[in-house]
Amino acid sequence: MKKLVAVSLFLLLAVTSAFAHAGHIHTYMGSVTMLHGNAFMMKTTDGKDLTIQTSAKTKWLHSDDHVAKQSELAVGQRVVVKMTADGKTADTVKMSAPAKK
């Protein structure tokens, strides 16, 4: 009986870890708080501060899905960031319309 419980527990843990975050693409929503080179900081909608690294492969979009430039990103803008599968850099950054001048 103890052996059956031990094997069942092992299989449960093995299956659970297989469905962890490997290859899972994370999406973050929030506001830009600081710009720094190829990275920016944002405060997520749940109040967490994140540093987002970008690369030459990062796609920049406006909220209407038109192409944007990284230089258009500004402090205070709302963003939606989809990370790459490895979770290290942003795959896409969708930003709100720039502030009216």
N, C-alpha and C positions, 0 to 999 in steps of 0.2 A: 504494500500500500504506500509506504514512504517513497519507494522508487517511482511509482506512478505519479505521485504528487510532484516529485522533483523533476521528472521528465516533462510533465505538463507545465510547470512553472518555467522551465528552460525554453520550451517551445513558445510560450506566451511572450516571454521577453525577446526572443529572437524575431518573432513576427512583428512585434511592436517597434523594435528598432529598425526593421526593414522599411517601415512606413514613416520614418522620421523625416527630416527636411532635406534629404539628399535630392538634389536636382529641382527643388521646389523654387519657383520664381516668386519673390516677395514684391509686394507693391506697397508704397508708402505715400500718404497724402499729408500735406502740411504747408507751412510758410517758410520761405527762405529767411534765415537770420544772419548769415554771413557768407561772403564770397572769398575764395582764396585759390587762385590759380586754376588747376583742374579739379578742384573740389569745392563743395559748398556745404554749409550747415543748414539744417532745417529743424523746425519744431513740428512734430507730427500732431495730428488731430487728437491724439491721446496724451499729449504733453511731453513726449520724449524728445530729447535732442539727438539728432543723427548727423554724422558726417558722411556725405555722399561723394565718392570718388567717381570721376568721369574719365573717359578715354576718347581716342580718335574715333572709335566705333560707336560712341553714344549718339543716339538719334535725338534731335531737339525739335519739339513741336509746340505750336500754340494750341490752345484749348479747342480750336476749330479744326485741328489736324493738319493745318498748313505748316510747312517747314519753317523753323525758327533758327536762330543762331545762338550759340552759347553766350555771346556778348549781350544779348537782349535780357538775360536773366538779371534780376535786381532784388535787393533786399526788400522783403515785404510781399513779394509775389507768391501766389498760391501755386503749388506744384504737385504733380502726381508722378512718382518715380517708380519705374519697373526695373528691378535689378536683374543682372545676368544670372544664369543658372548657378554659377559658382558663388554668387552673393558678394563679389568683391567690387564690382563697378556697376554703374547705371547702364542699362540697355537703352531705355528711353526716358526722357524728361519732358513732360507735357506741362507747359506753363500758362498761367492766365495772361490775358491781354495786358500789354504794358500800360502804366498809368497815363492818363490823359494829361497833356502839358498845357 
